[in-house]
């Protein structure tokens, strides 16, 4: 084996390892979005416009809900994850965008039925 072939093989293996590492690091972020107590902010067309902040909590059916920090103008204090259009996770003073559709898709199927909140 010449040195160019060896270097090319080493580069290919390095790239594959980096891809694997990136996918493993991305997985916990999604898990954090549905962990009880996670600080989040979200937007939803189902309630007033703008960002709303709160914490993730699971109800008795194991569906993820967002307990709002303060009631909305219309009195909402708890919102089902399934009505969220944009979601961000709060970590050490900054917000990290989370794919709301993936978080919703990870919910048990009975949580995704209209009116289940």
Phi and psi restraints in degrees (range 20) as a CNS / XPLOR table:
assign (resid 1 and name C) (resid 2 and name N)
       (resid 2 and name CA) (resid 2 and name C) 1.0 -83.7 20.0 2
assign (resid 2 and name N) (resid 2 and name CA)
       (resid 2 and name C) (resid 3 and name N) 1.0 169.9 20.0 2
assign (resid 2 and name C) (resid 3 and name N)
       (resid 3 and name CA) (resid 3 and name C) 1.0 -68.0 20.0 2
assign (resid 3 and name N) (resid 3 and name CA)
       (resid 3 and name C) (resid 4 and name N) 1.0 -30.6 20.0 2
assign (resid 3 and name C) (resid 4 and name N)
       (resid 4 and name CA) (resid 4 and name C) 1.0 -67.8 20.0 2
assign (resid 4 and name N) (resid 4 and name CA)
       (resid 4 and name C) (resid 5 and name N) 1.0 -42.2 20.0 2
assign (resid 4 and name C) (resid 5 and name N)
       (resid 5 and name CA) (resid 5 and name C) 1.0 -64.3 20.0 2
assign (resid 5 and name N) (resid 5 and name CA)
       (resid 5 and name C) (resid 6 and name N) 1.0 -41.6 20.0 2
assign (resid 5 and name C) (resid 6 and name N)
       (resid 6 and name CA) (resid 6 and name C) 1.0 -62.8 20.0 2
assign (resid 6 and name N) (resid 6 and name CA)
       (resid 6 and name C) (resid 7 and name N) 1.0 -45.2 20.0 2
assign (resid 6 and name C) (resid 7 and name N)
       (resid 7 and name CA) (resid 7 and name C) 1.0 -63.8 20.0 2
assign (resid 7 and name N) (resid 7 and name CA)
       (resid 7 and name C) (resid 8 and name N) 1.0 -41.5 20.0 2
assign (resid 7 and name C) (resid 8 and name N)
       (resid 8 and name CA) (resid 8 and name C) 1.0 -63.9 20.0 2
assign (resid 8 and name N) (resid 8 and name CA)
       (resid 8 and name C) (resid 9 and name N) 1.0 -43.0 20.0 2
assign (resid 8 and name C) (resid 9 and name N)
       (resid 9 and name CA) (resid 9 and name C) 1.0 -64.5 20.0 2
assign (resid 9 and name N) (resid 9 and name CA)
       (resid 9 and name C) (resid 10 and name N) 1.0 -39.4 20.0 2
assign (resid 9 and name C) (resid 10 and name N)
       (resid 10 and name CA) (resid 10 and name C) 1.0 -65.7 20.0 2
assign (resid 10 and name N) (resid 10 and name CA)
       (resid 10 and name C) (resid 11 and name N) 1.0 -40.3 20.0 2
assign (resid 10 and name C) (resid 11 and name N)
       (resid 11 and name CA) (resid 11 and name C) 1.0 -64.8 20.0 2
assign (resid 11 and name N) (resid 11 and name CA)
       (resid 11 and name C) (resid 12 and name N) 1.0 -44.1 20.0 2
assign (resid 11 and name C) (resid 12 and name N)
       (resid 12 and name CA) (resid 12 and name C) 1.0 -61.0 20.0 2
assign (resid 12 and name N) (resid 12 and name CA)
       (resid 12 and name C) (resid 13 and name N) 1.0 -44.1 20.0 2
assign (resid 12 and name C) (resid 13 and name N)
       (resid 13 and name CA) (resid 13 and name C) 1.0 -64.4 20.0 2
assign (resid 13 and name N) (resid 13 and name CA)
       (resid 13 and name C) (resid 14 and name N) 1.0 -38.6 20.0 2
assign (resid 13 and name C) (resid 14 and name N)
       (resid 14 and name CA) (resid 14 and name C) 1.0 -64.9 20.0 2
assign (resid 14 and name N) (resid 14 and name CA)
       (resid 14 and name C) (resid 15 and name N) 1.0 -42.7 20.0 2
assign (resid 14 and name C) (resid 15 and name N)
       (resid 15 and name CA) (resid 15 and name C) 1.0 -64.0 20.0 2
assign (resid 15 and name N) (resid 15 and name CA)
       (resid 15 and name C) (resid 16 and name N) 1.0 -42.3 20.0 2
assign (resid 15 and name C) (resid 16 and name N)
       (resid 16 and name CA) (resid 16 and name C) 1.0 -62.3 20.0 2
assign (resid 16 and name N) (resid 16 and name CA)
       (resid 16 and name C) (resid 17 and name N) 1.0 -40.9 20.0 2
assign (resid 16 and name C) (resid 17 and name N)
       (resid 17 and name CA) (resid 17 and name C) 1.0 -66.6 20.0 2
assign (resid 17 and name N) (resid 17 and name CA)
       (resid 17 and name C) (resid 18 and name N) 1.0 -38.9 20.0 2
assign (resid 17 and name C) (resid 18 and name N)
       (resid 18 and name CA) (resid 18 and name C) 1.0 -64.1 20.0 2
assign (resid 18 and name N) (resid 18 and name CA)
       (resid 18 and name C) (resid 19 and name N) 1.0 -40.5 20.0 2
assign (resid 18 and name C) (resid 19 and name N)
       (resid 19 and name CA) (resid 19 and name C) 1.0 -62.2 20.0 2
assign (resid 19 and name N) (resid 19 and name CA)
       (resid 19 and name C) (resid 20 and name N) 1.0 -42.8 20.0 2
assign (resid 19 and name C) (resid 20 and name N)
       (resid 20 and name CA) (resid 20 and name C) 1.0 -63.8 20.0 2
assign (resid 20 and name N) (resid 20 and name CA)
       (resid 20 and name C) (resid 21 and name N) 1.0 -45.0 20.0 2
assign (resid 20 and name C) (resid 21 and name N)
       (resid 21 and name CA) (resid 21 and name C) 1.0 -61.6 20.0 2
assign (resid 21 and name N) (resid 21 and name CA)
       (resid 21 and name C) (resid 22 and name N) 1.0 -41.9 20.0 2
assign (resid 21 and name C) (resid 22 and name N)
       (resid 22 and name CA) (resid 22 and name C) 1.0 -63.6 20.0 2
assign (resid 22 and name N) (resid 22 and name CA)
       (resid 22 and name C) (resid 23 and name N) 1.0 -41.0 20.0 2
assign (resid 22 and name C) (resid 23 and name N)
       (resid 23 and name CA) (resid 23 and name C) 1.0 -68.7 20.0 2
assign (resid 23 and name N) (resid 23 and name CA)
       (resid 23 and name C) (resid 24 and name N) 1.0 -34.6 20.0 2
assign (resid 23 and name C) (resid 24 and name N)
       (resid 24 and name CA) (resid 24 and name C) 1.0 -69.9 20.0 2
assign (resid 24 and name N) (resid 24 and name CA)
       (resid 24 and name C) (resid 25 and name N) 1.0 -35.6 20.0 2
assign (resid 24 and name C) (resid 25 and name N)
       (resid 25 and name CA) (resid 25 and name C) 1.0 -72.2 20.0 2
assign (resid 25 and name N) (resid 25 and name CA)
       (resid 25 and name C) (resid 26 and name N) 1.0 -30.7 20.0 2
assign (resid 25 and name C) (resid 26 and name N)
       (resid 26 and name CA) (resid 26 and name C) 1.0 -72.8 20.0 2
assign (resid 26 and name N) (resid 26 and name CA)
       (resid 26 and name C) (resid 27 and name N) 1.0 -30.8 20.0 2
assign (resid 26 and name C) (resid 27 and name N)
       (resid 27 and name CA) (resid 27 and name C) 1.0 -60.1 20.0 2
assign (resid 27 and name N) (resid 27 and name CA)
       (resid 27 and name C) (resid 28 and name N) 1.0 -44.0 20.0 2
assign (resid 27 and name C) (resid 28 and name N)
       (resid 28 and name CA) (resid 28 and name C) 1.0 -62.8 20.0 2
assign (resid 28 and name N) (resid 28 and name CA)
       (resid 28 and name C) (resid 29 and name N) 1.0 -28.3 20.0 2
assign (resid 28 and name C) (resid 29 and name N)
       (resid 29 and name CA) (resid 29 and name C) 1.0 -61.3 20.0 2
assign (resid 29 and name N) (resid 29 and name CA)
       (resid 29 and name C) (resid 30 and name N) 1.0 -44.1 20.0 2
assign (resid 29 and name C) (resid 30 and name N)
       (resid 30 and name CA) (resid 30 and name C) 1.0 -65.1 20.0 2
assign (resid 30 and name N) (resid 30 and name CA)
       (resid 30 and name C) (resid 31 and name N) 1.0 -41.3 20.0 2
assign (resid 30 and name C) (resid 31 and name N)
       (resid 31 and name CA) (resid 31 and name C) 1.0 -61.7 20.0 2
assign (resid 31 and name N) (resid 31 and name CA)
       (resid 31 and name C) (resid 32 and name N) 1.0 -38.6 20.0 2
assign (resid 31 and name C) (resid 32 and name N)
       (resid 32 and name CA) (resid 32 and name C) 1.0 -63.6 20.0 2
assign (resid 32 and name N) (resid 32 and name CA)
       (resid 32 and name C) (resid 33 and name N) 1.0 -30.0 20.0 2
assign (resid 32 and name C) (resid 33 and name N)
       (resid 33 and name CA) (resid 33 and name C) 1.0 -66.3 20.0 2
assign (resid 33 and name N) (resid 33 and name CA)
       (resid 33 and name C) (resid 34 and name N) 1.0 -23.2 20.0 2
assign (resid 33 and name C) (resid 34 and name N)
       (resid 34 and name CA) (resid 34 and name C) 1.0 -110.9 20.0 2
assign (resid 34 and name N) (resid 34 and name CA)
       (resid 34 and name C) (resid 35 and name N) 1.0 5.8 20.0 2
assign (resid 34 and name C) (resid 35 and name N)
       (resid 35 and name CA) (resid 35 and name C) 1.0 -74.4 20.0 2
assign (resid 35 and name N) (resid 35 and name CA)
       (resid 35 and name C) (resid 36 and name N) 1.0 135.5 20.0 2
assign (resid 35 and name C) (resid 36 and name N)
       (resid 36 and name CA) (resid 36 and name C) 1.0 -53.4 20.0 2
assign (resid 36 and name N) (resid 36 and name CA)
       (resid 36 and name C) (resid 37 and name N) 1.0 136.8 20.0 2
assign (resid 36 and name C) (resid 37 and name N)
       (resid 37 and name CA) (resid 37 and name C) 1.0 87.1 20.0 2
assign (resid 37 and name N) (resid 37 and name CA)
       (resid 37 and name C) (resid 38 and name N) 1.0 -6.6 20.0 2
assign (resid 37 and name C) (resid 38 and name N)
       (resid 38 and name CA) (resid 38 and name C) 1.0 -63.1 20.0 2
assign (resid 38 and name N) (resid 38 and name CA)
       (resid 38 and name C) (resid 39 and name N) 1.0 135.0 20.0 2
assign (resid 38 and name C) (resid 39 and name N)
       (resid 39 and name CA) (resid 39 and name C) 1.0 -82.6 20.0 2
assign (resid 39 and name N) (resid 39 and name CA)
       (resid 39 and name C) (resid 40 and name N) 1.0 128.5 20.0 2
assign (resid 39 and name C) (resid 40 and name N)
       (resid 40 and name CA) (resid 40 and name C) 1.0 -137.0 20.0 2
assign (resid 40 and name N) (resid 40 and name CA)
       (resid 40 and name C) (resid 41 and name N) 1.0 162.3 20.0 2
assign (resid 40 and name C) (resid 41 and name N)
       (resid 41 and name CA) (resid 41 and name C) 1.0 -133.1 20.0 2
assign (resid 41 and name N) (resid 41 and name CA)
       (resid 41 and name C) (resid 42 and name N) 1.0 151.8 20.0 2
assign (resid 41 and name C) (resid 42 and name N)
       (resid 42 and name CA) (resid 42 and name C) 1.0 -150.6 20.0 2
assign (resid 42 and name N) (resid 42 and name CA)
       (resid 42 and name C) (resid 43 and name N) 1.0 162.3 20.0 2
assign (resid 42 and name C) (resid 43 and name N)
       (resid 43 and name CA) (resid 43 and name C) 1.0 -121.2 20.0 2
assign (resid 43 and name N) (resid 43 and name CA)
       (resid 43 and name C) (resid 44 and name N) 1.0 147.3 20.0 2
assign (resid 43 and name C) (resid 44 and name N)
       (resid 44 and name CA) (resid 44 and name C) 1.0 -150.6 20.0 2
assign (resid 44 and name N) (resid 44 and name CA)
       (resid 44 and name C) (resid 45 and name N) 1.0 132.5 20.0 2
assign (resid 44 and name C) (resid 45 and name N)
       (resid 45 and name CA) (resid 45 and name C) 1.0 -72.6 20.0 2
assign (resid 45 and name N) (resid 45 and name CA)
       (resid 45 and name C) (resid 46 and name N) 1.0 -9.1 20.0 2
assign (resid 45 and name C) (resid 46 and name N)
       (resid 46 and name CA) (resid 46 and name C) 1.0 -81.9 20.0 2
assign (resid 46 and name N) (resid 46 and name CA)
       (resid 46 and name C) (resid 47 and name N) 1.0 -16.5 20.0 2
assign (resid 46 and name C) (resid 47 and name N)
       (resid 47 and name CA) (resid 47 and name C) 1.0 -130.3 20.0 2
assign (resid 47 and name N) (resid 47 and name CA)
       (resid 47 and name C) (resid 48 and name N) 1.0 -168.6 20.0 2
assign (resid 47 and name C) (resid 48 and name N)
       (resid 48 and name CA) (resid 48 and name C) 1.0 -55.6 20.0 2
assign (resid 48 and name N) (resid 48 and name CA)
       (resid 48 and name C) (resid 49 and name N) 1.0 151.0 20.0 2
assign (resid 48 and name C) (resid 49 and name N)
       (resid 49 and name CA) (resid 49 and name C) 1.0 -69.0 20.0 2
assign (resid 49 and name N) (resid 49 and name CA)
       (resid 49 and name C) (resid 50 and name N) 1.0 163.0 20.0 2
assign (resid 49 and name C) (resid 50 and name N)
       (resid 50 and name CA) (resid 50 and name C) 1.0 99.8 20.0 2
assign (resid 50 and name N) (resid 50 and name CA)
       (resid 50 and name C) (resid 51 and name N) 1.0 178.1 20.0 2
assign (resid 50 and name C) (resid 51 and name N)
       (resid 51 and name CA) (resid 51 and name C) 1.0 -85.9 20.0 2
assign (resid 51 and name N) (resid 51 and name CA)
       (resid 51 and name C) (resid 52 and name N) 1.0 140.5 20.0 2
assign (resid 51 and name C) (resid 52 and name N)
       (resid 52 and name CA) (resid 52 and name C) 1.0 -124.8 20.0 2
assign (resid 52 and name N) (resid 52 and name CA)
       (resid 52 and name C) (resid 53 and name N) 1.0 141.6 20.0 2
assign (resid 52 and name C) (resid 53 and name N)
       (resid 53 and name CA) (resid 53 and name C) 1.0 -112.1 20.0 2
assign (resid 53 and name N) (resid 53 and name CA)
       (resid 53 and name C) (resid 54 and name N) 1.0 154.3 20.0 2
assign (resid 53 and name C) (resid 54 and name N)
       (resid 54 and name CA) (resid 54 and name C) 1.0 179.7 20.0 2
assign (resid 54 and name N) (resid 54 and name CA)
       (resid 54 and name C) (resid 55 and name N) 1.0 -161.8 20.0 2
assign (resid 54 and name C) (resid 55 and name N)
       (resid 55 and name CA) (resid 55 and name C) 1.0 -130.0 20.0 2
assign (resid 55 and name N) (resid 55 and name CA)
       (resid 55 and name C) (resid 56 and name N) 1.0 145.1 20.0 2
assign (resid 55 and name C) (resid 56 and name N)
       (resid 56 and name CA) (resid 56 and name C) 1.0 -73.8 20.0 2
assign (resid 56 and name N) (resid 56 and name CA)
       (resid 56 and name C) (resid 57 and name N) 1.0 135.6 20.0 2
assign (resid 56 and name C) (resid 57 and name N)
       (resid 57 and name CA) (resid 57 and name C) 1.0 -142.2 20.0 2
assign (resid 57 and name N) (resid 57 and name CA)
       (resid 57 and name C) (resid 58 and name N) 1.0 153.8 20.0 2
assign (resid 57 and name C) (resid 58 and name N)
       (resid 58 and name CA) (resid 58 and name C) 1.0 -102.8 20.0 2
assign (resid 58 and name N) (resid 58 and name CA)
       (resid 58 and name C) (resid 59 and name N) 1.0 136.4 20.0 2
assign (resid 58 and name C) (resid 59 and name N)
       (resid 59 and name CA) (resid 59 and name C) 1.0 -83.2 20.0 2
assign (resid 59 and name N) (resid 59 and name CA)
       (resid 59 and name C) (resid 60 and name N) 1.0 -174.9 20.0 2
assign (resid 59 and name C) (resid 60 and name N)
       (resid 60 and name CA) (resid 60 and name C) 1.0 -65.9 20.0 2
assign (resid 60 and name N) (resid 60 and name CA)
       (resid 60 and name C) (resid 61 and name N) 1.0 -17.6 20.0 2
assign (resid 60 and name C) (resid 61 and name N)
       (resid 61 and name CA) (resid 61 and name C) 1.0 -96.2 20.0 2
assign (resid 61 and name N) (resid 61 and name CA)
       (resid 61 and name C) (resid 62 and name N) 1.0 7.9 20.0 2
assign (resid 61 and name C) (resid 62 and name N)
       (resid 62 and name CA) (resid 62 and name C) 1.0 68.9 20.0 2
assign (resid 62 and name N) (resid 62 and name CA)
       (resid 62 and name C) (resid 63 and name N) 1.0 28.2 20.0 2
assign (resid 62 and name C) (resid 63 and name N)
       (resid 63 and name CA) (resid 63 and name C) 1.0 -94.5 20.0 2
assign (resid 63 and name N) (resid 63 and name CA)
       (resid 63 and name C) (resid 64 and name N) 1.0 138.3 20.0 2
assign (resid 63 and name C) (resid 64 and name N)
       (resid 64 and name CA) (resid 64 and name C) 1.0 -77.1 20.0 2
assign (resid 64 and name N) (resid 64 and name CA)
       (resid 64 and name C) (resid 65 and name N) 1.0 130.0 20.0 2
assign (resid 64 and name C) (resid 65 and name N)
       (resid 65 and name CA) (resid 65 and name C) 1.0 -125.7 20.0 2
assign (resid 65 and name N) (resid 65 and name CA)
       (resid 65 and name C) (resid 66 and name N) 1.0 161.4 20.0 2
assign (resid 65 and name C) (resid 66 and name N)
       (resid 66 and name CA) (resid 66 and name C) 1.0 -113.9 20.0 2
assign (resid 66 and name N) (resid 66 and name CA)
       (resid 66 and name C) (resid 67 and name N) 1.0 116.4 20.0 2
assign (resid 66 and name C) (resid 67 and name N)
       (resid 67 and name CA) (resid 67 and name C) 1.0 -84.2 20.0 2
assign (resid 67 and name N) (resid 67 and name CA)
       (resid 67 and name C) (resid 68 and name N) 1.0 112.3 20.0 2
assign (resid 67 and name C) (resid 68 and name N)
       (resid 68 and name CA) (resid 68 and name C) 1.0 -70.6 20.0 2
assign (resid 68 and name N) (resid 68 and name CA)
       (resid 68 and name C) (resid 69 and name N) 1.0 147.0 20.0 2
assign (resid 68 and name C) (resid 69 and name N)
       (resid 69 and name CA) (resid 69 and name C) 1.0 -65.6 20.0 2
assign (resid 69 and name N) (resid 69 and name CA)
       (resid 69 and name C) (resid 70 and name N) 1.0 -33.2 20.0 2
assign (resid 69 and name C) (resid 70 and name N)
       (resid 70 and name CA) (resid 70 and name C) 1.0 -149.2 20.0 2
assign (resid 70 and name N) (resid 70 and name CA)
       (resid 70 and name C) (resid 71 and name N) 1.0 151.6 20.0 2
assign (resid 70 and name C) (resid 71 and name N)
       (resid 71 and name CA) (resid 71 and name C) 1.0 -62.1 20.0 2
assign (resid 71 and name N) (resid 71 and name CA)
       (resid 71 and name C) (resid 72 and name N) 1.0 149.4 20.0 2
assign (resid 71 and name C) (resid 72 and name N)
       (resid 72 and name CA) (resid 72 and name C) 1.0 -76.4 20.0 2
assign (resid 72 and name N) (resid 72 and name CA)
       (resid 72 and name C) (resid 73 and name N) 1.0 175.6 20.0 2
assign (resid 72 and name C) (resid 73 and name N)
       (resid 73 and name CA) (resid 73 and name C) 1.0 -58.7 20.0 2
assign (resid 73 and name N) (resid 73 and name CA)
       (resid 73 and name C) (resid 74 and name N) 1.0 -30.9 20.0 2
assign (resid 73 and name C) (resid 74 and name N)
       (resid 74 and name CA) (resid 74 and name C) 1.0 -94.3 20.0 2
assign (resid 74 and name N) (resid 74 and name CA)
       (resid 74 and name C) (resid 75 and name N) 1.0 8.3 20.0 2
assign (resid 74 and name C) (resid 75 and name N)
       (resid 75 and name CA) (resid 75 and name C) 1.0 90.7 20.0 2
assign (resid 75 and name N) (resid 75 and name CA)
       (resid 75 and name C) (resid 76 and name N) 1.0 7.3 20.0 2
assign (resid 75 and name C) (resid 76 and name N)
       (resid 76 and name CA) (resid 76 and name C) 1.0 -67.9 20.0 2
assign (resid 76 and name N) (resid 76 and name CA)
       (resid 76 and name C) (resid 77 and name N) 1.0 133.9 20.0 2
assign (resid 76 and name C) (resid 77 and name N)
       (resid 77 and name CA) (resid 77 and name C) 1.0 -122.7 20.0 2
assign (resid 77 and name N) (resid 77 and name CA)
       (resid 77 and name C) (resid 78 and name N) 1.0 -15.7 20.0 2
assign (resid 77 and name C) (resid 78 and name N)
       (resid 78 and name CA) (resid 78 and name C) 1.0 -141.8 20.0 2
assign (resid 78 and name N) (resid 78 and name CA)
       (resid 78 and name C) (resid 79 and name N) 1.0 131.1 20.0 2
assign (resid 78 and name C) (resid 79 and name N)
       (resid 79 and name CA) (resid 79 and name C) 1.0 -129.1 20.0 2
assign (resid 79 and name N) (resid 79 and name CA)
       (resid 79 and name C) (resid 80 and name N) 1.0 135.3 20.0 2
assign (resid 79 and name C) (resid 80 and name N)
       (resid 80 and name CA) (resid 80 and name C) 1.0 -71.2 20.0 2
assign (resid 80 and name N) (resid 80 and name CA)
       (resid 80 and name C) (resid 81 and name N) 1.0 141.2 20.0 2
assign (resid 80 and name C) (resid 81 and name N)
       (resid 81 and name CA) (resid 81 and name C) 1.0 -58.0 20.0 2
assign (resid 81 and name N) (resid 81 and name CA)
       (resid 81 and name C) (resid 82 and name N) 1.0 -30.8 20.0 2
assign (resid 81 and name C) (resid 82 and name N)
       (resid 82 and name CA) (resid 82 and name C) 1.0 -64.1 20.0 2
assign (resid 82 and name N) (resid 82 and name CA)
       (resid 82 and name C) (resid 83 and name N) 1.0 -15.9 20.0 2
assign (resid 82 and name C) (resid 83 and name N)
       (resid 83 and name CA) (resid 83 and name C) 1.0 -98.3 20.0 2
assign (resid 83 and name N) (resid 83 and name CA)
       (resid 83 and name C) (resid 84 and name N) 1.0 5.2 20.0 2
assign (resid 83 and name C) (resid 84 and name N)
       (resid 84 and name CA) (resid 84 and name C) 1.0 -80.9 20.0 2
assign (resid 84 and name N) (resid 84 and name CA)
       (resid 84 and name C) (resid 85 and name N) 1.0 132.8 20.0 2
assign (resid 84 and name C) (resid 85 and name N)
       (resid 85 and name CA) (resid 85 and name C) 1.0 -99.2 20.0 2
assign (resid 85 and name N) (resid 85 and name CA)
       (resid 85 and name C) (resid 86 and name N) 1.0 -33.6 20.0 2
assign (resid 85 and name C) (resid 86 and name N)
       (resid 86 and name CA) (resid 86 and name C) 1.0 -140.1 20.0 2
assign (resid 86 and name N) (resid 86 and name CA)
       (resid 86 and name C) (resid 87 and name N) 1.0 140.6 20.0 2
assign (resid 86 and name C) (resid 87 and name N)
       (resid 87 and name CA) (resid 87 and name C) 1.0 -138.6 20.0 2
assign (resid 87 and name N) (resid 87 and name CA)
       (resid 87 and name C) (resid 88 and name N) 1.0 136.6 20.0 2
assign (resid 87 and name C) (resid 88 and name N)
       (resid 88 and name CA) (resid 88 and name C) 1.0 -133.4 20.0 2
assign (resid 88 and name N) (resid 88 and name CA)
       (resid 88 and name C) (resid 89 and name N) 1.0 142.0 20.0 2
assign (resid 88 and name C) (resid 89 and name N)
       (resid 89 and name CA) (resid 89 and name C) 1.0 -100.4 20.0 2
assign (resid 89 and name N) (resid 89 and name CA)
       (resid 89 and name C) (resid 90 and name N) 1.0 130.8 20.0 2
assign (resid 89 and name C) (resid 90 and name N)
       (resid 90 and name CA) (resid 90 and name C) 1.0 -87.0 20.0 2
assign (resid 90 and name N) (resid 90 and name CA)
       (resid 90 and name C) (resid 91 and name N) 1.0 125.2 20.0 2
assign (resid 90 and name C) (resid 91 and name N)
       (resid 91 and name CA) (resid 91 and name C) 1.0 -141.5 20.0 2
assign (resid 91 and name N) (resid 91 and name CA)
       (resid 91 and name C) (resid 92 and name N) 1.0 124.3 20.0 2
assign (resid 91 and name C) (resid 92 and name N)
       (resid 92 and name CA) (resid 92 and name C) 1.0 37.1 20.0 2
assign (resid 92 and name N) (resid 92 and name CA)
       (resid 92 and name C) (resid 93 and name N) 1.0 58.2 20.0 2
assign (resid 92 and name C) (resid 93 and name N)
       (resid 93 and name CA) (resid 93 and name C) 1.0 80.0 20.0 2
assign (resid 93 and name N) (resid 93 and name CA)
       (resid 93 and name C) (resid 94 and name N) 1.0 6.3 20.0 2
assign (resid 93 and name C) (resid 94 and name N)
       (resid 94 and name CA) (resid 94 and name C) 1.0 -141.2 20.0 2
assign (resid 94 and name N) (resid 94 and name CA)
       (resid 94 and name C) (resid 95 and name N) 1.0 161.1 20.0 2
assign (resid 94 and name C) (resid 95 and name N)
       (resid 95 and name CA) (resid 95 and name C) 1.0 -105.7 20.0 2
assign (resid 95 and name N) (resid 95 and name CA)
       (resid 95 and name C) (resid 96 and name N) 1.0 136.1 20.0 2
assign (resid 95 and name C) (resid 96 and name N)
       (resid 96 and name CA) (resid 96 and name C) 1.0 -115.9 20.0 2
assign (resid 96 and name N) (resid 96 and name CA)
       (resid 96 and name C) (resid 97 and name N) 1.0 122.8 20.0 2
assign (resid 96 and name C) (resid 97 and name N)
       (resid 97 and name CA) (resid 97 and name C) 1.0 -64.6 20.0 2
assign (resid 97 and name N) (resid 97 and name CA)
       (resid 97 and name C) (resid 98 and name N) 1.0 135.8 20.0 2
assign (resid 97 and name C) (resid 98 and name N)
       (resid 98 and name CA) (resid 98 and name C) 1.0 -120.5 20.0 2
assign (resid 98 and name N) (resid 98 and name CA)
       (resid 98 and name C) (resid 99 and name N) 1.0 143.3 20.0 2
assign (resid 98 and name C) (resid 99 and name N)
       (resid 99 and name CA) (resid 99 and name C) 1.0 -73.4 20.0 2
assign (resid 99 and name N) (resid 99 and name CA)
       (resid 99 and name C) (resid 100 and name N) 1.0 102.8 20.0 2
assign (resid 99 and name C) (resid 100 and name N)
       (resid 100 and name CA) (resid 100 and name C) 1.0 -60.2 20.0 2
assign (resid 100 and name N) (resid 100 and name CA)
       (resid 100 and name C) (resid 101 and name N) 1.0 -37.0 20.0 2
assign (resid 100 and name C) (resid 101 and name N)
       (resid 101 and name CA) (resid 101 and name C) 1.0 -63.5 20.0 2
assign (resid 101 and name N) (resid 101 and name CA)
       (resid 101 and name C) (resid 102 and name N) 1.0 -39.6 20.0 2
assign (resid 101 and name C) (resid 102 and name N)
       (resid 102 and name CA) (resid 102 and name C) 1.0 -67.5 20.0 2
assign (resid 102 and name N) (resid 102 and name CA)
       (resid 102 and name C) (resid 103 and name N) 1.0 -40.3 20.0 2
assign (resid 102 and name C) (resid 103 and name N)
       (resid 103 and name CA) (resid 103 and name C) 1.0 -63.8 20.0 2
assign (resid 103 and name N) (resid 103 and name CA)
       (resid 103 and name C) (resid 104 and name N) 1.0 -41.5 20.0 2
assign (resid 103 and name C) (resid 104 and name N)
       (resid 104 and name CA) (resid 104 and name C) 1.0 -66.9 20.0 2
assign (resid 104 and name N) (resid 104 and name CA)
       (resid 104 and name C) (resid 105 and name N) 1.0 -42.0 20.0 2
assign (resid 104 and name C) (resid 105 and name N)
       (resid 105 and name CA) (resid 105 and name C) 1.0 -62.9 20.0 2
assign (resid 105 and name N) (resid 105 and name CA)
       (resid 105 and name C) (resid 106 and name N) 1.0 -25.0 20.0 2
assign (resid 105 and name C) (resid 106 and name N)
       (resid 106 and name CA) (resid 106 and name C) 1.0 -79.7 20.0 2
assign (resid 106 and name N) (resid 106 and name CA)
       (resid 106 and name C) (resid 107 and name N) 1.0 -7.7 20.0 2
assign (resid 106 and name C) (resid 107 and name N)
       (resid 107 and name CA) (resid 107 and name C) 1.0 -72.5 20.0 2
assign (resid 107 and name N) (resid 107 and name CA)
       (resid 107 and name C) (resid 108 and name N) 1.0 152.8 20.0 2
assign (resid 107 and name C) (resid 108 and name N)
       (resid 108 and name CA) (resid 108 and name C) 1.0 -58.4 20.0 2
assign (resid 108 and name N) (resid 108 and name CA)
       (resid 108 and name C) (resid 109 and name N) 1.0 147.6 20.0 2
assign (resid 108 and name C) (resid 109 and name N)
       (resid 109 and name CA) (resid 109 and name C) 1.0 -59.5 20.0 2
assign (resid 109 and name N) (resid 109 and name CA)
       (resid 109 and name C) (resid 110 and name N) 1.0 -32.4 20.0 2
assign (resid 109 and name C) (resid 110 and name N)
       (resid 110 and name CA) (resid 110 and name C) 1.0 -68.9 20.0 2
assign (resid 110 and name N) (resid 110 and name CA)
       (resid 110 and name C) (resid 111 and name N) 1.0 -15.4 20.0 2
assign (resid 110 and name C) (resid 111 and name N)
       (resid 111 and name CA) (resid 111 and name C) 1.0 -81.4 20.0 2
assign (resid 111 and name N) (resid 111 and name CA)
       (resid 111 and name C) (resid 112 and name N) 1.0 -13.4 20.0 2
assign (resid 111 and name C) (resid 112 and name N)
       (resid 112 and name CA) (resid 112 and name C) 1.0 -98.5 20.0 2
assign (resid 112 and name N) (resid 112 and name CA)
       (resid 112 and name C) (resid 113 and name N) 1.0 6.3 20.0 2
assign (resid 112 and name C) (resid 113 and name N)
       (resid 113 and name CA) (resid 113 and name C) 1.0 -84.1 20.0 2
assign (resid 113 and name N) (resid 113 and name CA)
       (resid 113 and name C) (resid 114 and name N) 1.0 131.5 20.0 2
assign (resid 113 and name C) (resid 114 and name N)
       (resid 114 and name CA) (resid 114 and name C) 1.0 -52.6 20.0 2
assign (resid 114 and name N) (resid 114 and name CA)
       (resid 114 and name C) (resid 115 and name N) 1.0 131.0 20.0 2
assign (resid 114 and name C) (resid 115 and name N)
       (resid 115 and name CA) (resid 115 and name C) 1.0 86.5 20.0 2
assign (resid 115 and name N) (resid 115 and name CA)
       (resid 115 and name C) (resid 116 and name N) 1.0 5.8 20.0 2
assign (resid 115 and name C) (resid 116 and name N)
       (resid 116 and name CA) (resid 116 and name C) 1.0 -76.9 20.0 2
assign (resid 116 and name N) (resid 116 and name CA)
       (resid 116 and name C) (resid 117 and name N) 1.0 -8.2 20.0 2
